[in-house]
Amino acid sequence: MMASSDVDVRGEGSLFSDQNPSEMDALCPSPPGPNRPQRHYERIGGRTGTSLCQTLIHLLKGNIGTGLLGLPLAVKNAGLVLGPVSLFIMGIIAVHCMTVLVKCSHHLSVKINRPSLTYGEAVQYGMENVSWLRRHSQWGRRTVNLFLIITQLGFCCVYFVFLSDNVKQVVEAANATTLSCHVNFTNQTQVLVPSFDSRVYMLFFLPAFVLLVFTPNLKYLAPLSLIANLVMTASLILIYFYSLTNIPYPINLPKVGRAKDYPLFFGTAIFAFEGIGVVLPLENKMQKPQKFNMVLYLGMGIVTFLYISLGTIGYMCFGEHIGGSITLNLPNCWTYQAVKLLYCFGIFITFALQFYVPAEILIPPVVARVSERWETPVDLVLRTILVIFTCVLAVLIPELDLVISLVGSVSSSFLALIFPPILQILAFHTEGLSPLMTVKNVVISLIGLVGFLTGTYIAIVEIIARNALKHEEALSTFMVQ
């Protein structure tokens, strides 16, 4: 989800600079301390660095977002039994890849006597460990940075679609919204007063997002970010409560979904496990980094439990009618309409955090080339262009479930599944990896590659099919009129 950096990237001459920023850098600055070989996993001074609890909270925050709300539909695509089992297996593989990334970062940072490494730097120095790849090692870092940019801008596109779909639904049902949360086991929020197309809502949100990313320092958003986290937590509790208490019996849902829908499950699931980018920044900022693995296993255990439980319960509750986000299925009463709006507020604030990563990779090298008097105007113009770019992509693909699956398949599969095993092979190339370890790494990378190819293909095919269907419906409506 996030990249990492401990220094400012201004003045770098490349769009893919040596340091990758993350929202953690703005809200959680790096503490001082000796380099990794000297400190023996212990920071100097008891007050520096993040505590175990702070690290756990950041880890949970880095993994829980819109992807969680799309998992009930993912379970539908895989099946009531195959879906949860697949999520559990994917959770184990994702946590293993996070552990591999941290282990490789430790090994390489000690080898080159650096205090810490970013994800891109780890891949770069891993490639330098292999003689015939040494000349091209810079491309390893650039490739990781490219996928980080794609991933983060993809998240921003998802946020545009999520907000437009949910706010549109609240507006259209406002006249008939009551205090009664009666359940009828279908798409609960009935559209009663048709309004604008969801893409028009995206354009309404565009100026607000532009003003949001003009915030000079993310620390100014820290209070709003805290409020956003609290309201999103409260919203999730209410969603869990409603889904759990309204499961219809008997449950007659397919145990295994259609084979052609499974790649869509993969894309959504790997999108949800979006937190591999926060692993190195969090570990680098800990007061006691030697305990990071414990925090990682605990945090990702909680995350995996949430994913499996909400995905399964949500599908059992709403069945075949489940939407791209479970919020779209909540009943037409003020309690759950408020849940949608509160979650939308949390996603709106989170947009600035997600946008921080690509902005700090792409903008500083350009700003460094202009005179000082033009730095601020150029910075703001480039931020505006990036936000407009994400909005245009969202307008072109206004299908929440397919956007999530596409972003997950295209970029998250590389960052979470393909790169870490390859990095382990490169980093320990001279130490002599066992054949079993090499086979394991190759298998995980192949799983990620197959998921990338099939997930991307099916998502694009579905996007084209839905657009064609919409055009046919629009044309038939026009002919009738």
C-alpha positions as CSV (number, residue, x, y, z in Angstrom):
1,M,0.0,0.0,0.0
2,M,2.8,2.4,0.8
3,A,6.3,3.0,-0.1
4,S,9.0,4.1,2.4
5,S,11.6,6.8,2.9
6,D,13.5,8.4,5.7
7,V,14.8,11.4,3.8
8,D,13.4,14.2,1.6
9,V,13.3,13.4,-2.1
10,R,13.5,17.0,-3.4
11,G,16.3,17.7,-5.8
12,E,16.6,14.1,-7.1
13,G,17.1,14.1,-10.8
14,S,15.1,11.0,-11.6
15,L,11.4,10.3,-11.5
16,F,12.3,7.1,-9.8
17,S,14.6,8.3,-7.2
18,D,16.5,6.4,-4.6
19,Q,14.1,7.2,-1.8
20,N,10.4,6.2,-1.8
21,P,8.1,8.3,0.5
22,S,5.2,7.0,2.4
23,E,2.4,8.5,4.3
24,M,4.0,7.0,7.4
25,D,6.9,9.5,6.8
26,A,4.6,12.4,7.2
27,L,2.5,11.2,10.1
28,C,5.2,9.1,11.8
29,P,8.7,10.6,11.3
30,S,11.7,8.4,11.5
31,P,13.5,8.5,14.9
32,P,17.2,9.0,15.2
33,G,19.3,6.0,15.9
34,P,22.4,4.1,14.9
35,N,22.6,2.0,11.7
36,R,21.3,-1.5,11.8
37,P,24.7,-3.3,12.3
38,Q,25.5,-1.1,15.3
39,R,22.2,-1.0,17.1
40,H,21.7,-4.8,17.2
41,Y,17.9,-4.2,16.6
42,E,17.7,-1.8,19.5
43,R,17.3,1.9,19.2
44,I,19.3,4.3,21.4
45,G,17.0,6.0,24.0
46,G,13.8,4.7,25.3
47,R,11.6,7.5,23.8
48,T,12.6,7.2,20.2
49,G,10.9,5.0,17.6
50,T,7.3,3.7,17.6
51,S,6.0,1.3,20.2
52,L,4.7,-2.1,19.6
53,C,1.1,-0.9,19.9
54,Q,1.7,2.1,17.5
55,T,3.3,-0.2,15.0
56,L,0.3,-2.6,15.2
57,I,-2.2,0.2,14.7
58,H,-0.3,1.5,11.7
59,L,-0.1,-2.0,10.3
60,L,-3.8,-2.5,10.6
61,K,-4.5,0.9,9.1
62,G,-2.2,0.1,6.2
63,N,-4.2,-3.1,5.4
64,I,-7.8,-2.2,6.1
65,G,-9.5,0.0,3.5
66,T,-12.0,-0.3,0.6
67,G,-10.6,-3.8,-0.3
68,L,-12.2,-5.2,2.8
69,L,-15.7,-4.0,1.8
70,G,-15.3,-5.7,-1.6
71,L,-14.4,-9.2,-0.2
72,P,-18.0,-10.5,0.1
73,L,-18.3,-10.2,-3.7
74,A,-14.9,-11.8,-4.0
75,V,-16.2,-14.8,-1.9
76,K,-19.2,-15.0,-4.3
77,N,-16.8,-15.2,-7.3
78,A,-14.9,-18.1,-5.6
79,G,-17.7,-19.8,-3.7
80,L,-18.8,-20.1,-0.1
81,V,-16.2,-22.7,0.7
82,L,-13.5,-22.1,-1.8
83,G,-13.5,-18.4,-1.1
84,P,-12.7,-18.4,2.6
85,V,-10.1,-21.2,2.1
86,S,-8.5,-19.3,-0.7
87,L,-8.4,-16.1,1.5
88,F,-6.7,-18.1,4.3
89,I,-4.1,-19.5,1.9
90,M,-3.5,-16.1,0.3
91,G,-3.1,-14.6,3.8
92,I,-0.4,-17.1,4.7
93,I,1.4,-16.5,1.4
94,A,1.1,-12.7,1.8
95,V,2.5,-12.7,5.4
96,H,5.3,-15.0,4.3
97,C,6.2,-12.6,1.5
98,M,6.2,-9.7,4.0
99,T,8.6,-11.7,6.2
100,V,10.8,-12.5,3.2
101,L,11.0,-8.8,2.3
102,V,12.0,-7.8,5.9
103,K,14.6,-10.6,6.0
104,C,16.1,-9.6,2.7
105,S,16.2,-6.0,3.7
106,H,18.1,-6.9,6.9
107,H,20.6,-9.1,5.0
108,L,21.3,-6.5,2.3
109,S,21.5,-3.5,4.7
110,V,24.1,-5.3,6.8
111,K,26.0,-6.3,3.7
112,I,26.3,-2.7,2.4
113,N,26.4,-1.1,5.9
114,R,23.2,1.0,5.5
115,P,20.8,1.7,8.4
116,S,17.7,0.7,6.4
117,L,16.5,0.1,2.9
118,T,13.3,0.9,1.0
119,Y,11.5,-1.7,-1.1
120,G,13.0,-0.4,-4.3
121,E,16.5,-0.2,-2.8
122,A,16.3,-3.8,-1.6
123,V,15.5,-5.0,-5.1
124,Q,18.3,-2.8,-6.5
125,Y,21.0,-4.1,-4.1
126,G,19.6,-7.6,-4.5
127,M,20.3,-7.4,-8.3
128,E,23.8,-6.0,-7.6
129,N,24.4,-9.3,-5.7
130,V,24.2,-11.1,-9.0
131,S,27.1,-10.3,-11.4
132,W,25.2,-10.5,-14.7
133,L,22.4,-8.2,-13.3
134,R,24.6,-5.7,-11.7
135,R,24.7,-3.3,-14.6
136,H,20.9,-3.2,-14.7
137,S,20.3,-2.9,-10.9
138,Q,18.8,0.6,-11.2
139,W,16.0,-0.8,-13.2
140,G,15.0,-3.0,-10.3
141,R,14.4,0.0,-8.1
142,R,12.7,1.9,-10.9
143,T,10.4,-1.1,-11.6
144,V,9.3,-1.3,-8.0
145,N,8.7,2.5,-7.9
146,L,6.7,2.2,-11.0
147,F,4.4,-0.4,-9.5
148,L,4.1,1.6,-6.3
149,I,2.9,4.6,-8.3
150,I,0.5,2.4,-10.3
151,T,-0.8,0.9,-7.1
152,Q,-1.3,4.1,-5.2
153,L,-2.9,6.0,-8.1
154,G,-5.1,2.8,-8.6
155,F,-6.2,3.2,-4.9
156,C,-7.1,6.8,-5.6
157,C,-9.2,5.7,-8.7
158,V,-11.0,3.2,-6.5
159,Y,-11.8,6.0,-3.9
160,F,-13.4,8.1,-6.6
161,V,-15.7,5.2,-7.7
162,F,-16.4,4.2,-4.1
163,L,-17.5,7.7,-3.0
164,S,-19.5,8.4,-6.1
165,D,-21.4,5.0,-5.9
166,N,-22.2,5.4,-2.2
167,V,-23.1,9.1,-2.1
168,K,-25.3,8.6,-5.2
169,Q,-27.1,5.8,-3.5
170,V,-27.7,7.9,-0.4
171,V,-28.9,10.9,-2.4
172,E,-31.3,8.9,-4.5
173,A,-32.9,7.1,-1.5
174,A,-33.0,10.2,0.7
175,N,-36.8,10.8,0.3
176,A,-37.7,7.3,1.4
177,T,-35.1,6.8,4.1
178,T,-36.7,5.9,7.4
179,L,-35.8,4.9,10.9
180,S,-36.8,1.2,10.2
181,C,-34.0,-1.1,9.1
182,H,-36.2,-3.8,7.7
183,V,-34.4,-6.5,5.8
184,N,-35.5,-8.1,2.5
185,F,-32.3,-9.9,1.6
186,T,-31.8,-8.1,-1.7
187,N,-30.0,-4.9,-2.6
188,Q,-31.3,-3.1,0.4
189,T,-31.1,0.5,-0.6
190,Q,-33.8,0.9,-3.2
191,V,-33.2,3.6,-5.8
192,L,-36.3,5.8,-5.7
193,V,-35.3,9.1,-7.2
194,P,-32.9,8.7,-10.1
195,S,-30.3,11.4,-10.1
196,F,-27.1,12.0,-12.1
197,D,-24.8,9.3,-13.4
198,S,-22.1,8.2,-11.0
199,R,-19.5,9.7,-13.2
200,V,-21.1,13.1,-12.7
201,Y,-20.7,12.6,-8.9
202,M,-17.0,12.0,-9.5
203,L,-16.7,15.3,-11.2
204,F,-18.5,16.9,-8.2
205,F,-15.8,15.4,-5.9
206,L,-12.9,16.5,-8.1
207,P,-12.5,20.0,-6.7
208,A,-12.6,18.7,-3.2
209,F,-9.9,16.2,-3.8
210,V,-7.8,18.8,-5.5
211,L,-8.0,21.1,-2.5
212,L,-7.3,18.2,-0.2
213,V,-4.0,17.3,-1.9
214,F,-3.0,21.0,-1.7
215,T,-2.4,20.4,2.0
216,P,1.3,21.4,2.5
217,N,2.0,18.8,5.2
218,L,0.1,15.7,6.0
219,K,0.6,16.4,9.7
220,Y,-2.2,19.0,9.4
221,L,-4.5,16.2,8.5
222,A,-3.5,14.0,11.4
223,P,-6.5,15.0,13.6
224,L,-8.9,14.4,10.7
225,S,-7.1,11.1,10.0
226,L,-7.7,10.0,13.6
227,I,-11.4,10.9,13.3
228,A,-11.6,9.1,10.0
229,N,-10.1,5.9,11.6
230,L,-12.6,6.1,14.4
231,V,-15.7,6.5,12.2
232,M,-14.5,3.8,9.8
233,T,-14.0,1.4,12.8
234,A,-17.5,2.3,14.1
235,S,-18.9,1.8,10.6
236,L,-17.3,-1.7,10.2
237,I,-18.7,-2.8,13.6
238,L,-22.2,-1.8,12.4
239,I,-21.7,-3.6,9.1
240,Y,-20.6,-6.7,10.9
241,F,-23.6,-6.5,13.3
242,Y,-26.1,-6.1,10.5
243,S,-24.6,-8.8,8.3
244,L,-24.3,-11.3,11.1
245,T,-27.9,-10.8,12.5
246,N,-29.6,-11.0,9.1
247,I,-28.3,-14.2,7.5
248,P,-31.2,-16.0,5.9
249,Y,-31.6,-19.7,6.5
250,P,-31.3,-22.2,5.0
251,I,-28.2,-21.1,3.1
252,N,-28.3,-22.3,-0.5
253,L,-25.2,-20.7,-2.0
254,P,-22.7,-22.4,-4.3
255,K,-19.8,-23.9,-2.4
256,V,-17.5,-23.4,-5.4
257,G,-17.9,-20.5,-7.9
258,R,-17.5,-20.5,-11.7
259,A,-13.9,-21.0,-12.9
260,K,-14.0,-17.9,-15.1
261,D,-14.8,-15.7,-12.0
262,Y,-12.0,-17.0,-9.9
263,P,-9.4,-14.5,-11.4
264,L,-11.7,-11.7,-10.3
265,F,-11.6,-13.2,-6.8
266,F,-7.8,-13.2,-7.0
267,G,-7.6,-9.5,-8.0
268,T,-9.9,-8.4,-5.3
269,A,-8.2,-10.5,-2.6
270,I,-4.7,-9.4,-3.4
271,F,-6.0,-5.8,-3.6
272,A,-7.2,-6.2,0.0
273,F,-3.8,-7.5,1.1
274,E,-2.5,-4.1,0.2
275,G,-0.1,-3.6,3.1
276,I,3.3,-5.0,1.9
277,G,4.4,-1.4,1.2
278,V,4.1,-0.4,4.9
279,V,6.2,-3.3,6.2
280,L,9.7,-1.8,5.8
281,P,8.7,1.8,6.8
282,L,7.1,0.4,10.0
283,E,10.0,-2.0,10.8
284,N,12.6,0.8,10.2
285,K,10.7,3.2,12.6
286,M,10.2,0.7,15.5
287,Q,11.9,1.3,18.8
288,K,12.5,-2.5,19.1
289,P,12.7,-3.8,15.5
290,Q,13.6,-7.3,16.7
291,K,10.0,-7.7,17.8
292,F,8.6,-6.7,14.4
293,N,7.8,-10.2,13.3
294,M,5.6,-10.7,16.4
295,V,3.7,-7.5,15.5
296,L,3.5,-8.6,11.9
297,Y,2.1,-12.0,12.7
298,L,-0.4,-10.6,15.2
299,G,-1.5,-7.7,12.9
300,M,-1.9,-9.8,9.8
301,G,-3.6,-12.5,11.8
302,I,-6.2,-10.0,12.8
303,V,-6.4,-8.7,9.2
304,T,-6.8,-12.1,7.7
305,F,-9.6,-13.0,10.3
306,L,-11.4,-9.8,9.4
307,Y,-11.1,-10.5,5.6
308,I,-12.4,-14.1,5.9
309,S,-15.2,-13.3,8.4
310,L,-16.6,-10.2,6.6
311,G,-16.2,-11.8,3.2
312,T,-18.1,-14.9,4.3
313,I,-20.7,-13.3,6.5
314,G,-21.4,-10.6,3.9
315,Y,-21.9,-13.1,1.1
316,M,-24.1,-15.3,3.3
317,C,-26.3,-12.3,4.2
318,F,-26.8,-10.8,0.8
319,G,-26.1,-13.8,-1.5
320,E,-26.3,-13.3,-5.2
321,H,-27.3,-9.7,-4.7
322,I,-24.0,-8.6,-3.1
323,G,-22.5,-5.4,-4.6
324,G,-19.0,-4.3,-5.4
325,S,-19.0,-2.9,-1.8
326,I,-21.0,-4.3,1.0
327,T,-22.1,-0.8,1.9
328,L,-24.2,-0.7,-1.3
329,N,-26.4,-3.5,0.2
330,L,-27.1,-1.9,3.5
331,P,-30.8,-1.1,4.3
332,N,-32.5,2.1,3.5
333,C,-32.6,3.5,7.0
334,W,-30.8,6.5,8.5
335,T,-28.5,4.4,10.7
336,Y,-26.9,2.6,7.7
337,Q,-27.1,5.6,5.4
338,A,-25.0,7.4,8.0
339,V,-22.6,4.4,8.0
340,K,-22.1,4.9,4.2
341,L,-21.5,8.7,4.7
342,L,-19.1,8.2,7.6
343,Y,-17.1,5.6,5.7
344,C,-17.0,7.9,2.7
345,F,-15.6,10.6,5.0
346,G,-12.9,8.2,6.1
347,I,-12.0,7.3,2.5
348,F,-12.0,10.9,1.5
349,I,-9.3,11.8,4.1
350,T,-7.4,8.6,3.3
351,F,-7.1,9.8,-0.4
352,A,-4.6,12.4,0.7
353,L,-2.4,9.7,2.4
354,Q,-2.5,7.4,-0.7
355,F,-1.8,10.3,-3.0
356,Y,1.3,11.3,-1.0
357,V,3.4,8.4,-2.3
358,P,3.1,9.0,-6.1
359,A,3.2,12.8,-5.6
360,E,6.5,12.7,-3.7
361,I,8.1,10.3,-6.2
362,L,7.0,12.2,-9.3
363,I,6.7,15.9,-8.4
364,P,10.0,16.8,-6.6
365,P,12.3,16.0,-9.6
366,V,10.2,18.3,-11.8
367,V,10.0,21.1,-9.2
368,A,13.8,20.9,-8.8
369,R,14.2,22.0,-12.4
370,V,12.4,25.4,-12.0
371,S,13.4,28.6,-10.3
372,E,12.4,29.1,-6.6
373,R,9.6,31.5,-7.3
374,W,7.9,29.0,-9.5
375,E,8.3,26.0,-7.2
376,T,4.9,26.3,-5.4
377,P,2.8,27.1,-8.5
378,V,4.4,24.2,-10.4
379,D,3.9,21.8,-7.5
380,L,0.2,22.7,-7.2
381,V,-0.3,22.4,-11.0
382,L,1.3,18.9,-11.0
383,R,-0.8,17.8,-8.1
384,T,-3.9,19.0,-9.8
385,I,-3.0,17.2,-13.0
386,L,-2.4,13.9,-11.1
387,V,-5.8,14.2,-9.3
388,I,-7.5,14.9,-12.7
389,F,-5.7,11.9,-14.2
390,T,-7.0,9.6,-11.4
391,C,-10.5,11.0,-11.9
392,V,-10.4,10.5,-15.7
393,L,-9.4,6.8,-15.1
394,A,-12.3,6.4,-12.7
395,V,-14.7,8.0,-15.1
396,L,-13.6,5.6,-17.9
397,I,-14.1,2.6,-15.6
398,P,-16.9,3.4,-13.2
399,E,-17.3,-0.2,-12.0
400,L,-16.2,-0.5,-8.4
401,D,-15.7,-4.3,-8.3
402,L,-13.8,-4.4,-11.6
403,V,-11.6,-1.5,-10.8
404,I,-10.6,-3.1,-7.5
405,S,-9.9,-6.4,-9.3
406,L,-7.9,-4.8,-12.1
407,V,-5.7,-2.7,-9.7
408,G,-5.1,-5.8,-7.6
409,S,-4.2,-8.0,-10.5
410,V,-2.0,-5.5,-12.3
411,S,0.1,-4.0,-9.5
412,S,-0.6,-5.6,-6.1
413,S,0.2,-9.0,-7.4
414,F,3.8,-7.9,-8.3
415,L,4.5,-6.0,-5.1
416,A,2.9,-8.6,-2.8
417,L,3.6,-12.0,-4.5
418,I,6.1,-11.8,-7.4
419,F,8.9,-9.5,-6.2
420,P,9.6,-10.7,-2.7
421,P,10.4,-14.4,-3.6
422,I,12.6,-13.2,-6.5
423,L,14.3,-10.8,-4.1
424,Q,15.1,-13.7,-1.8
425,I,16.7,-15.7,-4.6
426,L,18.8,-12.6,-5.6
427,A,19.7,-11.5,-2.0
428,F,20.9,-15.0,-0.9
429,H,22.4,-15.9,-4.3
430,T,25.9,-16.1,-3.0
431,E,24.9,-17.8,0.3
432,G,23.5,-20.9,-1.4
433,L,19.8,-21.3,-1.1
434,S,18.5,-24.8,-0.7
435,P,16.7,-26.3,-3.7
436,L,13.5,-26.5,-1.7
437,M,13.7,-22.8,-0.9
438,T,14.3,-21.9,-4.5
439,V,11.4,-24.1,-5.7
440,K,9.1,-22.4,-3.0
441,N,10.1,-19.0,-4.3
442,V,9.5,-19.9,-7.9
443,V,6.1,-21.4,-7.1
444,I,4.9,-18.3,-5.2
445,S,6.1,-16.0,-8.0
446,L,4.4,-18.2,-10.6
447,I,1.2,-18.0,-8.6
448,G,1.4,-14.2,-8.6
449,L,2.2,-14.2,-12.4
450,V,-0.7,-16.4,-13.3
451,G,-3.0,-14.3,-11.1
452,F,-1.7,-11.2,-12.8
453,L,-2.3,-12.5,-16.3
454,T,-5.7,-14.1,-15.8
455,G,-7.0,-11.5,-13.4
456,T,-6.0,-8.6,-15.7
457,Y,-7.5,-10.4,-18.7
458,I,-10.8,-11.3,-17.1
459,A,-11.2,-7.8,-15.5
460,I,-10.6,-6.0,-18.9
461,V,-13.0,-8.4,-20.7
462,E,-15.7,-7.8,-18.1
463,I,-15.1,-4.0,-18.3
464,I,-15.6,-4.1,-22.0
465,A,-18.7,-6.3,-21.8
466,R,-20.3,-4.0,-19.2
467,N,-19.6,-0.9,-21.2
468,A,-21.1,-2.5,-24.3
469,L,-24.2,-3.5,-22.3
470,K,-24.6,0.0,-21.0
471,H,-24.3,1.5,-24.5
472,E,-26.9,-0.9,-25.7
473,E,-29.3,0.0,-22.9
474,A,-28.7,3.7,-23.5
475,L,-29.3,3.3,-27.2
476,S,-32.5,1.3,-26.7
477,T,-33.8,3.9,-24.2
478,F,-33.1,6.6,-26.7
479,M,-34.9,4.7,-29.5
480,V,-38.0,4.2,-27.3
481,Q,-38.1,7.9,-26.5
